[in-house]
Amino acid sequence: MRCSLPLTIQLVFAINSLSGQHQNVVISSANNPNEPSICLNPKNPDQIVAASNIDNVYSSYDGGYTWESSILSSSFGVWGDPIIAVDTAENFYFFHLSNPINGNWIDRIVSQRRDANSVNWNDGGFTGLNGNKNQDKHGIAIDPKTNYIHACWTEFDSYGSQAKSDSSRILYSFSKDKGDTWSKAIRINKKSGDCLDSDNTVEGAVPCIGPNGEIYVAWTGPDGLVFDRSLDGGKSWLVNDISIGNVPGGWDYEVPGIYRCNGLPATACDRSNGPNNGTIYVNWADQRNGIDDTDVWLVKSTDGGNSWSLPKRVNNDGTGKQQFFSWMTLDQATGYLWFVFYDRRHYDDNKTDVYMAVSKDGGESFENFKVSESSFLPNDQVFFGDYTSVTAYNNNVRPIWTRLNNGDLSILTAIVNTNLTSTLELKEKDEFLLSPNPSTDEVFFSYKLRRADNVKLLIRDMNGSLIATLKNGKFPTGKYLEKISAEKYALSPGMYFFELTTSQGRKISKFIIQAK
């Protein structure tokens, strides 16, 4: 219910994040979880499945607010690198490495299925078994038109071997029967890597599906970022890999407080009905700006991977801070790109936040926002895992990450409020400046346009619902002042947001109304 004046209006800058706007949910702290994966069902976004090392599986039936936990088992063994996927028949899949009683450590890639309307996982099928060779770091894509499953991964002659005669390569296999059986794995990369699980090892092959069933995949290794594709359902691949660009400093690097860190890529393709249909994106992190300034990057191709854009920096902070362990997904309903990564932009030590970014214009610009409700201080004596994950469909967005604090590991998600994804960063180079002034019953909100621009100025409540449109149109260069009366807009006590949008981006500031 709205209340009447008198009221006191207190204006508070949301300088770096909108605290508390994205509710955090602890999924589990049992069994030392790390390396989480998450996937929602596009036909029922309230149904979400997640997983973590080495054999933890989690299910939510209310959009991620509450979770059930269980332990996965298989006769092939369950040995980490969990990846969750779902097909259009609403069957969920848990892909992982193996450690069979009768076999060798990580000797195959295992796919286990939970059929629609079931709570049980089958024993699974597998691909990649090749004597004593090791199969590692898989990526999965499911074609929504056929539900065929496409897998890519790294094969090691002998994991960790320093012998020059041992090498690594990227393999591919597909399944037409929901993961029960798989085609014979074939090599798709041109140049081999070593077996050290480091910069010169070929890794990070995460495939994706194009609008017409194309299979696209990128990975990194001794030649930097490279790309391959199949236009006939995986039967044939390019003879020569296409170079995307260098990864300065390599993909295996150090970040203080982290047991080990990598910048392996993730690949996605837009199949939406939006303007960027068919565009391919590759996301990774590297240290081209120095060992104290790990950054998140994105490139894209609009011609099927023949040519690639220059890298764009996803994190929008200043220089000299660490952003690492990035993951990306593409909302096939909206065409929006969503990223999740760890971020230290606000600290001079190893204290860590979790940030997200969204691009609504095909990777041309990025809105950053803090998604974790509190920071944590990781410990490099405890294994932190090698990746995060995020899933999105029709603006239902759920990231997942590992938290390591005081030696304790846990897995969290966030109920992302997609109406509140920008942060206010006041910098002199901004195209507009915000300088509000508090008053007893009204607030004066001023900003400056340094060039003519389209302007939209809104008031939203703390749930992101629109309260009022103050301005919407094109305005010339100059200073502008808006007087906001609590009485005029019937604003009851609580938190509200000014949302200012121009061609330069979107800025948000919050103000609080308190009753006398």
C-alpha positions in Angstrom: 0.0 0.0 0.0 1.2 3.5 -0.8 1.7 5.9 2.1 1.4 9.7 2.2 3.9 12.3 3.0 5.8 13.4 5.0 8.7 11.3 3.8 12.5 11.7 3.9 14.2 10.8 0.6 17.8 9.6 1.0 19.8 9.2 -2.2 22.5 6.6 -2.2 25.0 6.0 -5.1 25.1 2.4 -6.3 28.7 3.0 -7.3 29.8 -0.5 -8.2 26.9 -3.0 -7.7 23.3 -3.3 -6.8 23.7 -5.3 -3.6 21.1 -7.8 -2.8 19.3 -7.5 -6.1 20.2 -11.0 -7.2 19.3 -13.5 -4.5 22.1 -16.0 -3.8 21.2 -19.6 -3.0 23.7 -22.1 -1.6 23.1 -25.3 -3.5 25.5 -27.5 -1.4 28.6 -27.4 0.8 28.8 -31.2 1.1 31.5 -33.4 -0.4 34.0 -30.5 -1.2 32.2 -29.5 -4.4 33.9 -27.6 -7.2 33.8 -27.3 -11.1 30.0 -26.8 -11.2 27.8 -27.1 -14.3 24.2 -26.0 -14.6 21.4 -26.4 -17.2 17.7 -25.4 -17.2 14.9 -27.0 -19.2 13.8 -24.4 -21.8 10.3 -26.1 -21.8 10.1 -25.7 -18.0 12.6 -23.2 -16.7 11.7 -24.1 -13.1 13.4 -27.5 -13.7 17.1 -27.1 -13.3 19.9 -29.7 -13.0 23.4 -29.0 -11.7 26.5 -31.0 -10.9 29.9 -30.6 -9.3 33.1 -32.7 -8.8 33.3 -35.4 -8.6 29.9 -37.1 -8.5 27.5 -34.6 -7.0 24.2 -34.0 -8.8 21.6 -31.4 -7.8 17.9 -30.9 -8.9 15.6 -28.0 -8.5 11.9 -27.8 -9.4 11.3 -24.2 -8.4 13.7 -22.2 -10.6 16.7 -22.7 -8.3 15.3 -21.5 -5.0 15.6 -25.0 -3.4 17.7 -28.0 -4.3 17.8 -31.8 -3.8 21.2 -33.5 -3.8 22.3 -37.0 -4.7 25.4 -39.0 -5.7 25.8 -40.3 -9.2 27.2 -43.8 -9.8 28.1 -45.8 -12.9 29.9 -49.0 -13.6 32.3 -46.9 -15.7 33.2 -44.8 -12.6 32.5 -41.1 -12.1 35.6 -39.0 -12.1 35.0 -35.4 -12.5 34.6 -32.7 -15.2 30.8 -32.8 -14.9 28.8 -31.2 -17.7 25.0 -31.0 -17.7 22.9 -30.8 -20.8 19.2 -31.2 -21.8 17.5 -32.2 -25.0 14.2 -31.1 -26.5 12.5 -34.2 -25.2 13.4 -33.0 -21.7 15.9 -35.7 -21.0 18.9 -34.5 -18.9 22.4 -35.7 -19.4 25.4 -35.8 -17.0 28.7 -36.2 -18.9 31.9 -37.0 -16.9 35.3 -38.7 -16.9 35.7 -42.4 -16.0 37.6 -44.5 -13.5 36.3 -48.0 -14.1 37.1 -51.0 -12.0 38.0 -52.9 -15.1 39.9 -50.3 -17.2 42.1 -47.3 -16.8 41.8 -43.9 -15.2 40.0 -41.4 -17.4 40.0 -43.9 -20.3 36.6 -42.7 -21.8 34.0 -40.0 -21.8 30.8 -41.2 -20.1 27.2 -40.0 -20.7 24.5 -40.8 -18.2 20.8 -39.9 -18.8 17.9 -39.1 -16.7 14.7 -39.5 -18.7 12.0 -36.9 -18.7 9.7 -37.3 -15.6 12.2 -39.6 -14.0 14.5 -39.1 -11.0 16.9 -41.9 -11.8 20.0 -41.9 -13.9 20.9 -44.8 -16.2 24.3 -46.5 -16.0 25.4 -44.6 -19.1 27.1 -45.1 -22.4 30.6 -44.0 -23.4 32.9 -42.8 -26.2 36.6 -42.4 -26.8 37.9 -45.7 -25.3 41.3 -46.2 -26.9 43.5 -48.5 -25.0 45.6 -46.8 -22.3 45.1 -43.3 -23.7 43.5 -40.7 -21.5 40.3 -38.8 -22.4 39.8 -35.4 -20.8 38.1 -32.0 -20.9 35.0 -32.7 -22.9 32.4 -30.3 -24.3 28.9 -31.2 -25.3 26.3 -29.8 -27.8 22.8 -31.2 -28.6 21.2 -30.4 -31.9 17.6 -29.2 -31.0 16.2 -30.4 -34.4 17.4 -34.0 -34.1 18.5 -34.4 -30.4 21.8 -35.9 -31.7 24.5 -35.3 -29.2 27.9 -34.0 -30.3 31.0 -34.3 -28.1 34.5 -32.9 -28.4 37.4 -33.5 -26.0 41.2 -33.9 -25.6 42.9 -37.2 -25.9 46.3 -37.6 -24.2 48.8 -40.3 -25.2 49.7 -40.2 -21.5 48.4 -37.5 -19.3 51.2 -35.4 -17.8 53.9 -37.1 -19.9 57.0 -35.0 -20.7 58.1 -37.3 -23.5 58.2 -35.5 -26.9 56.8 -38.7 -28.5 53.6 -38.2 -26.5 51.0 -35.8 -27.8 47.4 -34.5 -27.3 44.7 -34.0 -29.9 41.0 -33.0 -30.2 38.6 -35.8 -30.8 34.9 -35.8 -31.9 32.1 -38.3 -31.6 28.3 -38.2 -31.9 25.3 -40.2 -30.5 21.9 -40.6 -32.3 20.3 -42.7 -29.5 20.4 -40.4 -26.4 24.0 -41.3 -25.4 23.6 -45.0 -25.3 26.0 -45.6 -28.2 28.5 -43.4 -29.9 30.2 -43.1 -33.3 33.9 -44.0 -33.5 35.9 -41.0 -32.3 37.8 -39.1 -35.0 40.5 -36.5 -34.8 39.5 -33.1 -36.0 42.5 -30.8 -35.1 45.5 -30.3 -37.4 48.4 -29.5 -35.0 49.0 -31.7 -32.0 49.8 -30.4 -28.5 52.0 -31.9 -25.8 50.7 -33.9 -22.8 51.6 -31.5 -20.0 48.1 -30.1 -19.5 49.4 -26.6 -20.0 49.8 -23.8 -22.7 51.0 -26.2 -25.4 48.3 -28.8 -24.8 45.3 -28.6 -27.1 42.2 -28.1 -24.8 39.0 -26.3 -24.4 36.9 -27.8 -27.2 33.3 -26.8 -26.4 31.1 -27.4 -29.5 27.9 -25.6 -30.4 25.2 -26.0 -33.0 24.4 -23.5 -35.8 20.9 -22.6 -37.2 21.1 -25.3 -39.9 22.8 -28.0 -37.8 26.3 -26.8 -38.4 28.8 -28.0 -35.7 31.3 -25.3 -34.6 34.1 -25.7 -32.1 37.1 -23.7 -30.9 40.0 -24.7 -28.6 43.4 -23.3 -27.7 47.0 -24.7 -27.6 50.3 -24.1 -29.3 48.7 -22.1 -32.2 46.6 -19.9 -29.9 42.8 -20.0 -30.5 41.8 -22.1 -33.4 38.4 -23.0 -35.0 36.9 -25.9 -36.9 33.5 -26.8 -38.3 31.4 -29.5 -39.8 28.6 -28.8 -42.2 27.4 -32.4 -42.6 26.6 -33.6 -39.1 30.1 -34.4 -38.1 31.1 -36.6 -41.0 33.8 -34.3 -42.3 35.7 -31.3 -40.9 38.0 -28.7 -42.3 41.4 -29.9 -43.5 43.1 -27.0 -41.9 42.1 -25.3 -38.6 41.2 -21.6 -38.9 43.2 -19.3 -36.7 41.1 -17.0 -34.5 44.1 -15.2 -32.8 46.8 -15.4 -30.2 46.3 -16.0 -26.5 49.1 -13.8 -25.0 50.6 -15.5 -22.0 48.9 -18.8 -22.8 45.8 -20.4 -21.4 47.5 -21.8 -18.3 48.4 -19.0 -15.9 48.6 -18.1 -12.2 46.1 -16.0 -10.2 47.1 -15.4 -6.6 45.0 -17.5 -4.1 43.9 -20.0 -6.8 45.3 -23.5 -6.8 45.5 -23.4 -10.6 43.8 -21.2 -13.2 43.0 -21.4 -16.9 41.4 -19.3 -19.6 40.1 -22.1 -21.8 37.4 -21.0 -24.3 33.7 -21.5 -24.6 31.9 -21.4 -27.9 28.3 -20.5 -28.7 26.2 -19.8 -31.8 23.0 -17.7 -32.1 20.1 -19.7 -33.3 17.5 -17.2 -32.2 15.2 -15.2 -34.5 17.1 -12.0 -33.7 19.4 -9.9 -35.9 22.5 -11.9 -34.9 21.2 -15.3 -36.1 24.1 -17.4 -37.2 26.8 -15.4 -35.4 29.5 -17.5 -33.7 31.1 -16.3 -30.4 34.2 -17.5 -28.5 34.8 -16.4 -25.0 38.0 -16.9 -22.9 40.3 -15.1 -20.4 44.1 -14.3 -20.7 46.8 -12.1 -19.3 47.7 -10.0 -22.4 47.6 -7.0 -20.1 49.9 -8.4 -17.5 50.0 -11.1 -14.8 48.2 -8.7 -12.4 45.4 -8.0 -15.0 43.7 -11.1 -16.2 40.7 -10.1 -18.4 37.7 -11.7 -20.1 37.5 -11.5 -23.9 35.1 -12.2 -26.7 35.4 -12.6 -30.5 32.8 -13.3 -33.0 32.3 -14.4 -36.6 29.4 -13.5 -38.9 30.6 -15.7 -41.9 30.6 -19.2 -40.5 34.0 -18.9 -38.9 36.0 -17.8 -41.9 37.0 -14.5 -40.4 36.9 -13.2 -36.8 36.6 -9.8 -35.1 39.2 -8.3 -32.9 38.8 -9.2 -29.2 36.5 -7.1 -27.1 37.0 -6.9 -23.4 34.0 -8.1 -21.5 34.8 -6.8 -18.0 34.4 -3.0 -17.9 36.5 -2.1 -14.9 39.8 -0.2 -14.9 43.2 -1.8 -15.4 45.3 -3.8 -13.0 42.6 -6.2 -11.5 41.9 -9.9 -12.0 38.9 -11.4 -13.8 39.1 -15.1 -14.4 37.3 -18.4 -14.9 34.9 -17.0 -17.4 32.0 -19.0 -18.9 29.4 -18.0 -21.5 26.0 -19.0 -22.7 23.6 -17.7 -25.3 19.9 -17.3 -24.6 18.4 -18.8 -27.7 15.1 -17.0 -27.1 16.5 -13.5 -26.9 19.9 -13.7 -28.6 21.5 -12.2 -25.4 25.0 -13.4 -24.4 25.5 -14.0 -20.6 28.9 -14.4 -18.9 29.9 -15.3 -15.4 33.4 -14.8 -13.9 35.3 -14.2 -10.7 36.3 -10.5 -10.2 38.6 -8.6 -7.9 38.0 -5.0 -9.3 37.2 -3.6 -5.8 40.2 -5.1 -3.8 43.9 -4.9 -3.5 44.3 -8.4 -2.1 42.9 -11.8 -3.1 39.3 -11.0 -2.0 37.0 -12.2 -4.7 33.5 -11.4 -6.0 31.4 -13.1 -8.7 30.3 -10.9 -11.6 28.2 -11.4 -14.6 28.0 -9.5 -17.9 25.3 -9.4 -20.6 25.5 -8.3 -24.2 22.2 -7.5 -25.9 23.8 -6.3 -29.1 25.7 -9.2 -30.5 28.8 -8.7 -28.4 29.4 -5.1 -29.2 28.9 -3.8 -25.7 28.6 -5.3 -22.2 26.7 -4.5 -19.0 28.6 -5.8 -15.9 27.0 -6.4 -12.6 28.0 -8.1 -9.3 26.0 -11.2 -8.7 27.5 -12.5 -5.5 26.1 -11.1 -2.2 29.4 -11.3 -0.4 33.1 -11.6 -1.2 35.3 -14.5 -0.2 39.0 -15.1 0.2 40.2 -18.3 -1.6 43.2 -20.4 -0.5 45.7 -21.8 -3.1 46.2 -24.8 -0.9 42.7 -26.1 -1.7 41.7 -27.2 -5.2 39.1 -24.6 -6.5 38.2 -26.4 -9.8 38.7 -25.3 -13.4 35.4 -23.6 -14.4 32.1 -22.0 -13.7 28.9 -22.2 -15.7 25.7 -20.3 -16.6 22.4 -21.3 -18.2 19.8 -19.0 -19.7 16.5 -19.2 -21.7 14.0 -16.4 -22.3 15.6 -14.2 -19.6 15.6 -17.0 -17.0 19.3 -16.8 -16.1 21.1 -18.9 -13.5 24.8 -18.8 -13.0 26.7 -21.3 -10.8 30.0 -20.9 -9.1 32.3 -22.3 -6.4 33.0 -20.4 -3.2 36.1 -21.1 -1.2 36.3 -19.3 2.1 38.3 -20.3 5.2 39.1 -23.6 3.4 35.4 -24.5 3.0 34.0 -25.2 -0.5 30.4 -24.6 -1.5 28.4 -24.2 -4.7 26.1 -21.3 -5.2 23.6 -20.0 -7.8 21.8 -16.6 -8.1 18.2 -15.7 -9.0 19.2 -13.1 -11.5 16.9 -10.1 -11.8 17.4 -9.4 -15.5 15.7 -5.9 -15.1 18.7 -4.8 -12.9 21.9 -5.8 -14.6 23.8 -2.5 -14.9 26.0 -0.8 -12.4 26.8 2.8 -11.9 30.5 3.6 -12.6 31.1 7.4 -12.2 34.1 8.3 -14.4 35.0 11.6 -16.0 35.2 9.9 -19.4 31.6 8.9 -19.2 29.3 10.5 -21.8 27.0 11.6 -19.0 27.5 12.4 -15.3 25.1 11.8 -12.4 25.0 14.3 -9.5 21.9 13.9 -7.4 21.1 16.0 -4.3 18.9 14.9 -1.4 16.0 16.9 -0.1 13.3 16.4 2.6 10.5 15.4 0.2 12.1 15.4 -3.3 15.3 14.6 -5.0 17.0 16.5 -7.8 18.6 14.2 -10.4 21.0 15.9 -12.8 23.1 14.6 -15.7 25.1 16.0 -18.6 25.0 15.0 -22.2 28.3 15.7 -23.9 26.7 15.2 -27.3 23.1 14.9 -28.7 21.8 11.5 -27.9 18.7 9.4 -27.3 17.8 9.4 -23.6 15.5 7.3 -21.6 15.2 8.0 -17.8 13.1 5.7 -15.7 12.2 5.0 -12.1 11.9 1.4 -11.1 11.1 -0.3 -7.8 13.4 -2.8 -6.1 11.8 -5.6 -8.1 12.6 -3.9 -11.4 9.0 -3.0 -12.1 8.6 0.3 -14.0 7.2 3.1 -11.8 7.5 6.1 -14.2 9.1 7.3 -17.4 10.7 10.7 -16.8 12.2 11.1 -20.2 12.2 9.2 -23.5 13.5 10.8 -26.7 16.4 12.6 -28.4 17.9 15.5 -26.6 20.7 18.0 -27.5 24.1 18.5 -25.7 23.7 20.1 -22.3 22.9 19.7 -18.6 19.6 18.3 -17.5 17.8 18.4 -14.1 14.9 16.2 -13.0 13.0 16.9 -9.8 11.5 13.8 -8.4 8.6 14.2 -5.9 7.7 11.2 -3.7 4.1 12.6 -3.5 3.7 13.1 -7.2 4.7 9.4 -7.9 3.1 8.0 -4.8 6.4 6.4 -3.7 6.0 4.5 -0.4 9.0 3.9 1.8 11.6 1.6 0.2 14.3 1.4 -2.4 14.0 2.7 -5.9 16.3 3.1 -8.9 17.0 5.8 -11.5 17.8 4.1 -14.8 19.4 6.3 -17.3 20.0 4.9 -20.8 21.8 6.5 -23.8 23.7 5.1 -26.8 26.7 4.9 -24.5 25.1 2.4 -22.1 22.9 2.2 -19.1 23.6 3.5 -15.6 21.7 2.9 -12.5 21.6 4.8 -9.2 19.4 4.0 -6.2 17.6 6.1 -3.7 15.8 5.2 -0.5 12.6 6.7 0.8 12.2 6.5 4.6 9.1 7.5 6.5 9.5 10.2 9.2 
